[in-house]
């Protein structure tokens, strides 16, 4: 059937108070078909949540949203109470010149963030799943940015690394603490074969 042709099944749902979205989802029709059916059958639009509001109801609703915004309620909380979508709440906030609430984001600790973005695989290897800055795994925690590889080294060895922190295993970018070395460790390892040969 062509788009825009009124349908009995669409009319039946509209008479029952179904929204356009519900009719479109249940019957697989376009908004144009729903609108054409409503007009052909002269079905009035309901009033209330999800439909149109009377001017008085709209004014009361906007005032309630404004009060909730000024009290610091979140969009989710307001939506749950009054049944309006986030974009509609935002428009009301702008119309009433209410500044957007600034809420501090909960900050994870360095250890929590390291655990969140590392994943064990293979034989004791660990991969980084978080953000990068260039080729460096970057860990954001406690209000600042950290080199995730250095954090992993410190967590395993109990001290801060000296110089570059590198992996000494064959897995590219491995973040496993036992596989990470710093400059003094590599220097000591380089000297061992020479000492052994001299002996």
N, C-alpha and C positions, 0 to 999 in steps of 0.2 A: 504494500500500500504506500502511496506517495507521502512524502513529508507534508505536514500541514493539513491532512485530511482528518476530520474529527473521528474519534473511535468510541464505541460504547464502553469498552473495558476501561479506557482512560477516564471517561465520565463517571463510571461507577466508583473508581478510587477517589476521584475528586469530591464526589458527593459524601464519601466517608471521611473527608477531611485530610486526605493524604497530601503531602507537600509535592511540589514539582519534582524535587530530587527523588522522593520515594517512588513516584509514578515512573519516572525515567529509569530508575534502577530495576524496578520489578517487571516492567513491560518492555524494556529495551527500546523506548521511543525517545525522540528528541524533544527539547523544550518547546520547539515550534508546534509539534503535534499536541502537546499538553495545552499550550496557550490557545491553539485553534479550537480544541475540544471545549475548553472552558467557555470561550466566547460563543461557540455555536449552541451549547446547552444552557448558556446564560447562568453559569455557576459562579456565585460571588466568591471573592477571596475571603477566607476566614480571617479573623482578627485574633492576635495573640502571639506567643513565642513561635518563631519559625514562619510567621505570616506577617501581615501588615498590622500596624498599631493605629488606634485612633490618635488624633493630635494630643488629647489629654494624657492618654496612656504613654505616648512617646515622650512627652515632657516629663512625666513622673519617672519614667524609666531612665532617661538621661540624667535627671537629678540624682537618682539613686546611684548610678554608675559614677557620677562625679564625686559623690560623697565617699564611695568606696575607694576611688582612686586617691582622694586626699587623705584617707585613712591608711594608705599604703598597701591596699589589697593588690594581689597579682592579677594579671589578666585571667589566669585559670580560675582563681577564686571568684572573680566577678562573673565570668562566663557560667560557672556552676550555679551561682545564685540567681542571675537574671536571664540566662538563656541566650545571651548575645555572643556573636563570634568575636574573635580577637580583632580583626580589622574594624568592626563596628565600634568596639570599645576604644580602639585607637583614635578613630574619627571623633568620638565624643570627647576624648582627652584633648585633642587638638582644638575642637570647637570651644571648649571651656578654658583653653590656655593653661592646662594643668601640666607642669613639667614632668618628664618621665622620671620615675623613681629610680634612684641609683642604689642598687643592692650589692654589697660586697660578695664576690664569688667565694665560696668555701675553698680554702687553700689546702691542698694535700701536702703532706711532708715529703721530703726528698725520698725517703725510703718507700713510702706508699706509691709515689709516682714511678719509681724505678720498678717496683713490683708490677704496677699496672701495665707498663709498656715493654716488659721483657717476657720472652716465651722460650721455654726449654725445648730442644729438639735433638735428635740423633743421640750420640754418645756424649752427653754432658755439655753440649753446645747451647748457647743462648743467643737468640736474635732480638734485635731492637725493633719494636713495632710502632714507636712514637714518631714525633716530628724530627726533621733534620734541618740544620743550617748549613747549606752546601752539602758536604759529605760527612759532617759531624752530627752524630745523634744528639739532639738537643732536649734537655729535660727542664720543664718549667715547674718550679715548686717554690713555696715559701716566698713568693713575690719576686723571684729572679730566675734567670736562665743559668743552667749548669751544663757542662760537658758530661753527657750520660756515661761515656766510657770511663772517665775519671771517677765519677760517682760509684760505678760498679767496682772499680779497682779498690777504692777506699772501703766500700762495704765488705769486700772479701779479705783484704790484707790488713785492715785496721789502721791504715795510715794513708796520708795523701800521697799521690804519685809524684815523682820528681821527673821533670821533662815530659816527653811525649808518652802517652799511654797507647800501647799497641797490643794486638793479639798475636800470640806465638803459635796458634794452631793453624791448620790449613783451611778452616772455614772462613770465608771472607766476612769481615765485620762481626766476628763472634764476640759476644759480650760476657761470656762466662768468666766470673772472677778468677778462677784458677788459671785461665788461659791468657789473662792480661798481664803485661809486664810494663815496667817503667825503665828509665835510662839506667839507674844503678843495677837493676836485675839483669838487664841485657849486657851491661859491661862485665858483670861478674861471670856470666855464662860464656862470654867471648874469651875471657881469660882462662877458663878451666881447661880447654884442650891444650893450650900452650904449656900450662903448668904440668899437665899430665904427660906431655911429650918430653919435657925436660927431665921429669923424674925417670 
